């Protein structure tokens, strides 16, 4: 309902009589709330407003806000608590439990399917006998009692049992991450441990749960969730739980690589009893583990400040841990026994150094607190920090290593027959030169070049299917450049980002440049906006600080209005000239990957 922005019609302060009516409505709609709960939910003196809105679909609704956070939604003569209220009263209504990976699907517009509902024990006619169709309910994630969504049941309890727990279970009205949530302070749900959380998805599936069926569906998409929801849930469980290496090793190759122990071919040799392989694997990972531990302790003891929190785990690793790596050594998490940063930080959370939680709006984990007086930090002395500060003390731009960005092409199914003989498959990423070489090899290997005119290529059935459009079926020959351009037009855009000393990261889609825009604000004031910094390895917070110090203006870092676009830097005034100098000179971003430079203010002519 609130996946898209709504329009506010009116907003007024709520009257005392309306507060009493609201308490009465809450008491009748949610009998589990006590008199004290109702007073806390609708206090007599705290700031409350009532807002009338038009949703994107044209429906009219009303929501009540408490201290500028939406608290209750009134829609269709029904009262719904928002997630902000449910975090205060998590047991005020019946709550379904589902798997954490499905939240991404819900944010995309999917409904909760019955196979995605976690039920302890065997499902019987009495399991949901108290549920009627259209009842208001909440949805929480496995392991946390704090609900993340509110909706209405799509079936009655008896219909749920009769359907064999298949079909839609809950139609969502409001959830964490939607526009109604964004109207408030955009806080994250508290962690309320659930003693009844399901930890073993395999045993749950054997008991008749929904891990192997469709768990979320909407608008005809994500129907293949059933095929991989098990792996998603297992991966989430591994990331969130303190499983031992042997336990995690039973969940498949990907999960096995995310934890300690032997990996890949070396693991097979080690299991077979090869002492040389076993020793080399152990010594290599132990050395990297020790270096990781040292850099981690230096970072939390001397680098991270309270004002930096909450801090993205990726930013913590890049900005605070990597600078403490001694000269001549490489800090590569993939060469450690942990294999993944999330697994390493979970271990440190178990040891009491930090507390990590998931930020659902950014689909990432953040560090929310640090224990900088932990007993384990006693082995980090002043000399360690002094030697490390030679690297960490450098400014971010001076120590910044410009990534190598290469525009590539991803192979679609239409080109599989063309590339398969040369060791490539669907989804392979190739540069433009590699694509031209591959096409040339294909033509020569199949003797398709015209002997009388070397500039012409004879089209075989496979090439004809690729390069010819409707109505061109009689074309037998085509010149080289036309073949190159038509084949490349069938490929999908992709790009790779390579940092020095690290493997390339390949992403599908067109590479979006850093976009600089200047907007006109109130009172004829201007503001500079910068987007898409993360793709180029530039930390938005660091860039904002540099601009703030360099031109003495206010800056801020905010989430991009479009979900999944990362962070956006907002700068007071037209600062395009200074930002351009930073990006092009300090951070060495190629000019072709920066747009908006034409909005640079004109220099004043000297008299």
C-alpha positions in Angstrom: 0.0 0.0 0.0 2.9 2.3 0.8 5.4 1.0 -1.7 5.1 4.3 -3.6 4.9 7.9 -2.2 1.7 9.2 -0.9 0.3 12.8 -0.9 -0.5 14.7 2.3 -3.9 16.5 2.2 -4.0 18.0 5.7 -2.1 17.7 9.0 -3.4 19.0 12.3 -2.8 18.6 16.0 -5.1 16.0 17.6 -7.7 17.2 20.1 -8.0 15.8 23.6 -11.4 14.4 22.8 -10.0 12.6 19.7 -7.3 11.1 21.9 -10.0 9.5 24.1 -11.8 8.2 21.0 -8.5 6.8 19.7 -7.8 5.0 23.0 -11.3 3.6 23.0 -10.9 2.3 19.5 -7.6 0.7 20.3 -9.0 -0.9 23.4 -11.8 -2.6 21.4 -9.6 -3.5 18.5 -6.7 -4.9 20.5 -8.0 -6.4 23.8 -4.5 -7.5 24.9 -3.6 -3.9 25.6 -3.9 -2.9 29.3 -5.0 0.5 30.5 -1.4 1.5 31.0 -0.5 0.3 27.5 -3.3 2.5 26.1 -2.0 5.5 28.0 1.5 4.9 26.7 0.2 4.4 23.1 -1.9 7.5 23.2 -0.4 9.8 25.9 -2.3 12.8 27.1 0.4 15.5 26.7 2.9 14.4 24.2 2.9 15.8 20.6 0.4 14.0 18.4 -0.9 14.9 15.0 -3.5 13.5 12.6 -2.7 13.4 8.9 -5.0 12.8 6.0 -3.4 11.4 2.9 -4.0 10.2 -0.7 -2.2 7.0 -1.5 -0.5 6.4 -4.9 -3.5 4.3 -5.9 -5.9 7.2 -5.1 -7.3 5.8 -1.8 -7.9 8.0 1.2 -6.4 7.1 4.6 -5.6 8.7 7.9 -2.6 8.1 10.2 -1.9 9.4 13.7 1.7 10.4 14.6 3.3 10.4 18.0 6.4 12.6 18.3 6.6 12.8 14.5 6.5 9.0 14.1 3.4 7.4 12.5 1.8 5.4 15.2 -1.6 4.2 13.9 -3.1 3.9 10.4 -6.9 4.1 9.8 -7.9 2.7 6.5 -11.2 1.1 5.4 -12.7 1.6 8.9 -9.9 -0.5 10.3 -7.2 0.6 12.7 -3.7 -0.7 12.1 -0.6 -0.1 14.3 2.6 0.9 12.5 5.9 -0.8 13.1 6.9 2.0 15.4 4.1 1.1 17.7 4.5 -2.6 17.4 8.1 -2.3 18.6 6.7 -0.9 21.8 4.0 -3.5 22.1 5.2 -6.6 20.1 2.4 -8.8 21.5 -0.6 -6.6 20.9 -1.8 -8.7 18.0 -1.4 -12.2 16.5 2.0 -12.5 14.8 3.2 -14.8 12.0 6.9 -15.7 11.9 8.9 -16.0 8.6 12.5 -16.2 7.4 14.7 -13.1 7.3 15.7 -13.4 3.5 12.0 -13.0 2.5 11.9 -9.4 3.8 13.6 -8.3 0.5 10.8 -9.9 -1.4 8.1 -8.1 0.7 9.8 -4.8 0.1 9.4 -5.5 -3.6 5.7 -5.8 -3.3 5.3 -9.6 -2.6 2.7 -11.0 -0.1 3.6 -13.6 2.6 2.8 -17.1 1.3 1.7 -19.8 3.7 4.8 -22.0 2.9 6.9 -19.1 4.3 5.2 -19.2 7.7 7.3 -20.8 10.4 5.2 -23.1 12.6 6.7 -25.1 15.5 5.6 -28.7 15.6 3.0 -30.4 13.5 0.3 -28.3 11.8 -3.2 -29.4 12.9 -6.8 -27.9 12.5 -6.3 -26.3 15.9 -3.1 -24.5 14.9 -4.9 -21.5 13.4 -8.4 -22.1 14.5 -8.7 -18.6 16.1 -7.9 -16.8 12.8 -10.7 -15.4 10.5 -10.2 -14.2 7.0 -9.4 -10.5 7.0 -8.1 -10.4 10.6 -5.4 -7.8 11.4 -2.0 -9.5 12.0 1.7 -8.7 12.2 4.7 -10.5 10.7 8.1 -10.9 12.4 11.4 -12.4 11.4 12.8 -15.6 12.8 14.8 -14.8 15.9 13.4 -11.4 16.7 10.1 -10.6 18.4 9.9 -7.1 16.9 7.4 -7.2 14.0 8.4 -5.8 10.6 5.1 -5.7 8.8 1.3 -5.3 9.4 -1.4 -6.8 7.2 -4.6 -8.8 6.9 -5.0 -12.6 6.7 -5.9 -13.8 3.2 -7.5 -17.0 4.5 -9.2 -18.2 7.7 -7.4 -20.7 9.9 -9.5 -23.6 8.7 -8.8 -22.7 5.1 -5.1 -22.5 5.8 -5.1 -26.1 7.1 -7.4 -27.4 4.3 -5.1 -25.8 1.6 -2.1 -27.8 3.0 -0.4 -24.5 3.9 -0.3 -23.3 0.3 -1.4 -20.0 -1.2 -1.4 -16.5 0.1 -1.3 -16.0 3.9 -1.0 -12.3 4.5 -1.8 -9.2 2.4 0.5 -6.5 3.6 -0.7 -3.0 4.5 2.5 -1.4 5.9 6.0 -2.6 6.6 9.5 -1.6 7.6 11.1 0.3 4.7 8.0 1.6 3.0 6.9 5.2 2.5 4.9 5.4 5.7 7.9 4.1 7.7 10.1 6.7 5.9 7.7 9.4 7.1 9.0 8.9 10.6 12.6 8.9 12.0 13.4 5.8 9.9 14.8 3.9 13.0 15.5 0.2 12.9 13.6 -2.5 14.8 15.0 -3.3 18.2 16.5 -6.8 18.8 14.1 -8.7 21.1 15.4 -12.3 21.3 12.9 -15.0 20.5 13.4 -18.1 22.6 11.2 -20.1 20.2 13.3 -19.2 17.1 13.8 -22.0 14.6 17.6 -22.6 14.1 17.7 -25.6 11.8 15.8 -25.1 8.6 16.3 -28.7 7.5 14.5 -30.1 10.6 11.8 -27.4 10.1 11.2 -28.6 6.5 11.0 -32.2 7.6 8.3 -31.2 10.1 6.1 -29.9 7.3 7.3 -26.3 7.2 7.4 -24.2 4.0 11.1 -24.0 3.3 10.7 -26.0 0.1 7.7 -24.1 -1.3 6.8 -20.7 -2.5 7.3 -18.3 0.5 6.7 -14.9 -1.1 4.9 -13.9 -4.3 3.5 -10.8 -5.8 2.6 -9.5 -9.3 3.7 -12.8 -10.9 7.3 -12.4 -9.8 9.7 -14.4 -7.6 7.9 -17.6 -8.3 11.2 -19.5 -8.2 11.8 -18.6 -4.6 10.9 -22.2 -3.7 14.0 -23.5 -5.4 16.5 -21.5 -3.4 14.8 -20.2 -0.3 16.5 -23.1 1.6 19.9 -21.9 0.7 19.0 -18.3 1.5 17.7 -19.2 4.9 20.6 -21.4 5.7 23.0 -18.6 4.7 21.1 -16.1 6.9 21.2 -18.6 9.8 24.9 -19.1 9.4 25.5 -15.4 9.3 23.4 -14.8 12.4 24.3 -17.8 14.5 27.4 -19.0 16.3 27.7 -22.2 14.4 31.0 -24.2 14.6 33.0 -24.9 11.5 31.9 -28.5 11.4 28.3 -27.5 11.7 28.5 -24.9 8.9 30.5 -27.4 6.8 27.4 -29.5 6.3 25.4 -26.7 4.5 27.1 -26.8 1.1 30.1 -25.4 -0.7 29.2 -21.8 -0.5 28.5 -21.8 3.2 31.5 -24.0 3.8 33.7 -21.4 2.2 32.3 -18.8 4.5 33.7 -20.3 7.7 36.9 -21.8 9.0 38.5 -25.1 8.2 39.8 -26.5 5.0 38.5 -25.3 1.6 38.3 -26.4 -2.0 40.9 -28.8 -3.3 43.2 -28.3 -0.4 40.4 -29.4 1.9 40.0 -32.7 0.0 43.8 -33.3 0.2 43.8 -32.4 3.9 40.9 -34.8 4.6 42.8 -37.5 2.8 45.7 -37.1 5.2 48.2 -35.1 3.1 50.5 -33.5 5.8 52.1 -31.0 3.5 48.8 -29.6 2.2 47.3 -29.6 5.7 50.3 -27.6 7.1 50.3 -25.1 4.3 46.6 -24.4 4.6 46.8 -24.0 8.3 49.9 -21.8 8.4 48.5 -19.5 5.7 45.1 -18.9 7.2 46.5 -18.6 10.7 48.8 -15.8 9.6 46.0 -13.9 7.9 43.7 -14.5 10.9 46.3 -13.0 13.3 46.7 -10.0 11.0 42.9 -9.5 10.8 42.6 -9.7 14.6 45.4 -7.1 15.1 43.9 -4.7 12.5 40.5 -5.1 14.1 41.7 -4.3 17.6 43.7 -1.3 16.4 40.7 0.0 14.6 38.2 -0.2 17.5 40.8 1.0 20.0 42.1 4.1 18.2 40.1 4.8 15.0 36.4 4.4 15.4 34.6 7.1 17.4 31.2 7.1 18.9 30.1 9.7 16.4 30.8 7.3 13.6 28.2 4.8 14.8 26.1 3.2 13.4 28.8 2.2 10.9 28.5 0.0 7.8 30.6 -3.1 8.2 32.1 -2.6 4.8 33.1 0.9 5.7 34.6 -0.3 8.9 36.7 -2.8 7.1 37.8 -0.4 4.3 38.3 2.9 6.3 39.3 1.6 9.7 40.9 -1.8 9.4 42.8 -1.7 6.1 44.9 1.4 7.1 46.4 -0.6 10.0 47.7 -3.3 7.7 51.6 -3.1 7.9 53.5 -2.1 4.8 54.3 -5.1 2.6 51.4 -7.2 3.8 48.0 -7.7 2.3 44.8 -7.9 4.4 42.6 -10.2 2.4 39.6 -11.6 4.2 39.1 -14.4 1.6 42.5 -15.8 2.5 41.6 -16.2 6.1 39.7 -19.0 7.7 36.6 -16.8 7.9 36.3 -16.2 4.2 33.6 -13.5 4.7 33.7 -10.3 6.7 30.3 -11.0 8.2 31.5 -14.3 9.7 34.6 -12.6 11.2 32.6 -9.8 12.8 30.1 -12.3 14.1 32.9 -14.0 15.9 34.1 -10.7 17.3 30.6 -10.0 18.5 30.5 -13.3 20.3 33.8 -12.3 22.0 32.1 -9.1 23.2 34.1 -6.5 21.2 31.2 -5.1 19.1 27.5 -5.4 18.5 26.3 -5.9 14.9 22.8 -5.7 13.6 21.2 -5.7 10.1 20.0 -2.4 8.6 17.0 -3.7 6.5 16.6 -0.4 4.6 20.1 -0.5 3.2 20.2 -4.3 3.0 23.5 -4.3 4.9 24.9 -5.0 8.4 26.0 -2.1 10.6 28.1 -1.9 13.8 26.0 -0.2 16.5 28.3 -0.3 19.5 31.9 -0.9 20.4 33.6 -2.0 23.6 36.9 -0.1 23.4 37.9 -1.1 27.0 37.7 -4.8 26.3 40.3 -7.0 28.1 41.3 -8.4 24.8 42.7 -5.0 23.7 45.5 -5.1 26.3 47.9 -6.7 23.9 47.7 -3.6 21.6 50.3 -1.2 23.0 51.2 2.3 22.0 54.0 1.2 19.8 51.6 -0.8 17.7 49.3 2.1 17.2 52.2 4.5 16.5 53.6 2.3 13.8 50.1 1.9 12.3 49.3 5.6 12.4 52.0 6.1 9.7 49.4 4.5 7.4 46.1 5.3 9.1 47.0 9.0 9.6 47.0 9.6 5.9 44.0 11.3 4.5 41.5 9.1 2.7 42.2 10.7 -0.6 46.0 10.4 -0.2 45.7 6.7 0.7 42.9 6.1 -1.7 43.7 3.6 -4.4 41.7 4.2 -7.6 39.9 1.1 -8.8 40.3 0.0 -12.4 36.9 0.1 -14.1 36.3 -1.8 -17.2 33.1 -1.8 -19.3 32.2 -5.3 -20.4 29.5 -7.4 -22.0 27.5 -10.2 -20.4 26.6 -13.1 -22.5 22.8 -13.7 -22.9 21.1 -16.9 -24.0 21.0 -15.7 -27.6 24.8 -15.7 -27.9 25.5 -19.0 -26.1 26.0 -21.1 -29.2 28.5 -18.5 -30.5 30.7 -18.5 -27.3 30.2 -22.0 -26.0 33.0 -23.5 -28.2 35.5 -21.1 -26.7 34.8 -22.0 -23.0 32.2 -19.4 -22.2 28.6 -19.7 -21.1 25.5 -17.7 -20.3 26.4 -14.9 -17.9 30.1 -14.8 -18.7 31.5 -11.3 -18.9 33.9 -10.3 -21.7 35.5 -7.0 -22.7 34.7 -5.4 -26.1 38.1 -6.6 -27.5 37.5 -10.1 -26.2 34.1 -10.1 -27.9 35.7 -9.0 -31.2 38.4 -11.6 -31.0 35.8 -14.3 -30.2 33.7 -13.3 -33.3 36.8 -13.3 -35.5 37.8 -16.8 -34.3 34.2 -18.1 -34.9 34.2 -16.8 -38.5 37.6 -18.2 -39.3 37.0 -21.6 -37.6 33.8 -22.0 -39.6 35.4 -20.6 -42.9 32.7 -17.9 -43.2 34.9 -15.2 -44.6 34.1 -14.5 -48.3 37.1 -15.6 -50.4 36.4 -13.0 -53.1 35.7 -10.1 -50.7 37.6 -10.3 -47.4 35.4 -7.6 -45.9 32.3 -9.7 -46.2 31.2 -12.6 -44.0 28.9 -15.4 -45.1 26.1 -15.8 -42.5 25.6 -19.3 -41.2 22.2 -20.1 -39.5 23.5 -19.2 -36.1 25.0 -15.9 -37.1 21.9 -15.1 -39.1 19.6 -15.7 -36.1 21.8 -13.2 -34.1 22.4 -10.4 -36.6 19.3 -10.4 -38.9 16.1 -8.6 -38.1 12.6 -9.4 -39.5 12.4 -8.9 -43.2 16.2 -9.5 -43.7 15.9 -13.3 -44.1 17.4 -13.1 -47.7 20.6 -11.5 -46.6 23.5 -13.9 -47.1 26.5 -11.7 -46.6 27.4 -8.8 -44.2 30.6 -6.8 -43.6 32.7 -7.3 -40.5 31.8 -4.0 -38.7 28.1 -4.6 -39.1 28.5 -8.1 -37.7 30.5 -6.8 -34.7 28.0 -4.0 -33.9 24.9 -6.3 -34.2 26.4 -9.1 -32.1 27.5 -6.6 -29.4 24.1 -5.0 -29.4 22.6 -8.4 -28.4 24.9 -8.7 -25.4 23.9 -7.1 -22.1 26.0 -4.3 -20.5 28.2 -5.1 -17.5 31.3 -3.7 -15.8 34.1 -4.8 -13.5 35.7 -2.9 -10.6 39.2 -4.0 -9.6 41.0 -2.7 -6.6 44.8 -3.1 -6.4 45.6 -6.5 -4.9 42.0 -7.8 -5.0 40.0 -9.8 -7.5 37.7 -8.0 -9.9 34.1 -7.6 -8.9 31.8 -7.9 -12.0 28.3 -6.4 -11.9 25.6 -6.6 -14.6 23.9 -3.5 -15.9 25.2 -0.3 -17.3 27.8 1.6 -15.3 26.2 4.7 -13.9 28.6 7.6 -13.6 29.0 9.9 -10.6 26.2 12.4 -11.1 26.5 16.0 -9.8 23.3 18.1 -9.9 22.5 21.6 -8.6 19.0 22.2 -7.3 17.1 25.4 -6.5 15.8 25.4 -2.9 13.7 27.8 -0.9 14.7 31.5 -0.8 16.5 31.1 -4.1 19.2 29.1 -2.4 21.1 26.4 -4.3 22.3 22.9 -3.2 24.7 20.5 -4.8 23.8 16.7 -4.9 26.3 13.9 -5.6 25.2 10.3 -6.4 26.7 7.0 -7.3 30.0 7.4 -5.3 30.0 3.8 -3.9 30.6 2.2 -7.3 33.9 4.0 -7.5 35.0 3.1 -4.0 34.6 6.6 -2.6 33.2 6.9 0.9 30.3 9.5 0.9 31.0 10.5 4.5 34.7 11.2 3.8 33.9 13.3 0.6 31.2 15.3 2.5 33.8 16.1 5.3 36.4 17.2 2.8 33.9 19.5 1.1 32.8 20.9 4.4 36.4 21.7 5.5 37.5 22.8 2.0 34.8 25.4 1.3 33.4 26.0 4.8 29.8 25.0 4.1 27.3 22.6 5.6 27.1 19.1 4.2 25.1 16.0 5.0 25.0 12.3 3.8 21.5 10.9 3.4 20.0 7.7 1.8 19.2 8.2 -1.9 15.4 8.7 -2.5 15.5 5.7 -4.8 16.0 2.4 -2.9 19.2 0.5 -3.7 21.0 3.6 -4.9 23.3 4.0 -1.9 24.0 7.2 -0.2 23.7 10.8 -1.5 25.8 13.8 -0.5 24.0 17.1 0.0 26.1 20.3 0.0 25.1 23.8 0.6 25.5 26.1 -2.4 26.9 25.5 -5.9 30.2 23.6 -5.1 30.6 21.8 -8.4 34.0 23.3 -9.0 35.5 22.1 -5.7 33.8 18.7 -6.0 35.1 18.3 -9.5 38.7 19.0 -8.4 38.3 16.4 -5.6 37.0 13.7 -7.9 39.2 14.3 -10.8 42.5 15.3 -9.1 42.4 13.6 -5.7 40.4 10.5 -6.3 41.5 10.1 -9.9 38.1 9.4 -11.3 38.1 9.5 -15.2 36.3 12.6 -16.5 34.0 10.4 -18.6 32.5 8.9 -15.4 31.5 12.2 -13.9 28.4 14.1 -15.2 27.2 17.5 -14.3 30.5 19.4 -14.6 28.7 21.9 -17.0 26.8 23.2 -13.9 30.1 24.6 -12.6 29.7 28.4 -11.8 31.4 30.7 -14.2 34.6 32.3 -13.0 34.4 36.0 -12.3 36.4 38.1 -14.7 39.2 40.2 -13.2 38.9 43.9 -13.9 
